[in-house]
Amino acid sequence: MERWFSRFVFCFVHMGAVYSLLGHHLLSQDVGAELLLTEERVIDIPLEFPLTAVTISDDGSALYWSGSARTVILHTAESVTILCPGALEEPVAAAFDPLDLLQIEIVDAGRSAIVTVSADGGCDHRTDLSGIGRLVGGARTGVGWVLARLDSLGVPTIVGLDSAGHLLWTKTSDGDLGNPLTVRSAHIIAWESGTVLSSMVWPFRWLSLDRQGKAIVTGAFEQVRALEERRSLAEWVGLPVLPIDSGYVQTLADPRSDARVLVLYKPDGALRRQRQLLGPIGLVASNILSRRVVALRRSDRLELIMYQWRWQN
């Protein structure tokens, strides 16, 4: 969601080309399998660039953007391109079209429109969304966009649109999830077949939706029993719940320290494994088809690090 990055400072501790999550075994559906991350490439970003979010395509290209800087950047293995230069007012989301990776779409809240990017990086076409409400974030599925909006009364809702911008479904706050649709305390992550909404705040409830907006999986990190630990986690923040090939993965972060917990959920949303990590680490985007995840590392510069994952018995 909007400006989630500004809340956190986290990084991967570089341990070499193959990284085994600091020696802790995260289990897939095959008991004993270990999740290994292999670093592919690093994208340097100026520290002064106010990064909002990032997404990746099936071929490993990266899109990242800043609403306040009015900038969307495409980073491929061969080139770096600023998209729609000077034409965006407030980009709050961007995505590759799942059916055509050469086509990129940008949600511009300032213009209340979805912008299609042309082959030369310019703005080619606009789909008017002025009747949707105040747009604050979103993600692209195989059907169309899933957008977070504020209506005329300031009530947050999630709406599903088809590729032409027509309304398919609307989802309002769900009490069972502790109102995860609050604009400043939720993430929206999408892939070809659905969407994950996840709360930033304890107990980090999340909801996986299908293309029709129907809830198919729910989850939460509610395994802490000690009152003292619960009070401590109340100050923690949840990064996005990311779909992977055998469930979901999420990083929980303590903004007061370098403490991090990596949580692996089963495909049905049940907790499979949790591990303390030995450094400030954060996974922020995934692509199931290519088995890639993206992390952020911040030291004297800001880096997007792209990894491929695999399971090893």
Number of C-alpha atoms within 10 A of each C-alpha: 27 23 17 18 17 10 9 16 19 24 21 20 15 10 11 9 11 15 18 18 21 14 12 15 17 23 21 22 12 11 9 13 15 19 19 20 20 17 20 13 13 16 14 13 15 11 13 8 13 18 22 21 21 23 24 23 22 16 13 22 18 22 24 21 26 21 23 15 15 19 23 27 19 19 17 16 11 6 8 13 14 16 23 21 14 11 14 21 16 23 29 29 31 28 24 22 21 19 11 8 13 12 14 21 21 27 29 25 23 16 18 21 21 23 24 21 19 16 12 10 16 16 20 13 13 17 15 14 18 12 9 19 18 18 28 24 23 26 27 30 25 16 20 21 30 27 23 30 23 17 14 10 7 10 13 23 19 22 19 26 20 17 16 12 16 14 15 16 15 15 14 14 15 11 8 10 19 16 16 25 25 20 20 14 18 24 26 26 24 27 20 18 14 23 28 23 24 29 28 25 19 20 21 27 23 25 22 24 17 16 23 15 18 14 14 12 16 19 22 18 19 12 10 11 8 8 9 9 10 15 11 11 19 13 13 21 22 27 25 29 32 27 24 20 15 16 18 23 24 23 23 26 25 20 16 10 12 15 17 22 20 20 19 25 26 19 19 14 19 16 19 17 15 20 16 14 18 16 16 23 24 25 24 22 22 30 23 17 13 15 16 24 25 22 20 23 22 16 10 8 11 19 20 21 19 25 23 18 22 14 14 14 10
